[in-house]
């Protein structure tokens, strides 16, 4: 005959097992003894926390909204993802250290943002970034450069915000400082992935030949047997602006088409262009 004490022990064991499975399925494991240390080694970089004041500045710079999806590369203790989630933005942290991932999940739970904050243990170079509208990072310059070709293939308009480190010759679109951040790390840079416009475009009045270096645009307009150099050309995502003589061209790139407005001497006329070659 099985004693009631033995039955109770079985029931307790089963309950504990169910609790353990529940925590495992949520990716949350007790990790109370782990305390991250600034400067601890990671896979690609050492971990140094971004000051909260700069986190706020970075998110302000990106102008995040609840319509965005943010991915934080090297998410550490989860503060950028959690701050984004508290603003109503869906956010995902990519972190190689499994203990940091567990800690981040615990922090998100304590802040009540589990529904919008996700953390995964993964290699940032093997992560699909295509669904992100905002990417934040605090990595070394050489890591940024390795990521740069992948970033430039993302959807035009995707905002990339970096703590301290640049993309070398890819000039940032915006820069800001968190002067109240009690840290050496108080500068943020933002790049907006530009549309690809280099090539030849057919206009009703002629031909537009564009050259592109990241978001900077140069080239010529050929019309009526005359070639005119364009200047001050720039892309901000899908939005393009350049000047031909005293006329300002602004437009929106949509794949193989551009539609916009020419402003000259107070007059505004529409212009269109279609890509014809590379």
Secondary structure as UniProt FT lines:
FT   HELIX           4..25
FT   TURN            26..27
FT   TURN            32..33
FT   TURN            38..39
FT   HELIX           52..62
FT   TURN            66..67
FT   STRAND          69..73
FT   TURN            76..77
FT   HELIX           79..86
FT   TURN            87..88
FT   STRAND          90..95
FT   HELIX           98..110
FT   TURN            111..112
FT   TURN            114..116
FT   STRAND          117..121
FT   HELIX           124..126
FT   TURN            130..131
FT   STRAND          134..137
FT   HELIX           141..152
FT   TURN            156..157
FT   STRAND          159..163
FT   TURN            168..169
FT   STRAND          174..177
FT   TURN            179..180
FT   STRAND          187..192
FT   STRAND          199..203
FT   TURN            204..205
FT   STRAND          206..213
FT   TURN            214..215
FT   STRAND          216..223
FT   TURN            224..225
FT   STRAND          226..236
FT   TURN            237..238
FT   STRAND          239..244
FT   TURN            245..246
FT   STRAND          247..254
FT   TURN            255..256
FT   STRAND          257..264
FT   TURN            265..266
FT   STRAND          267..277
//
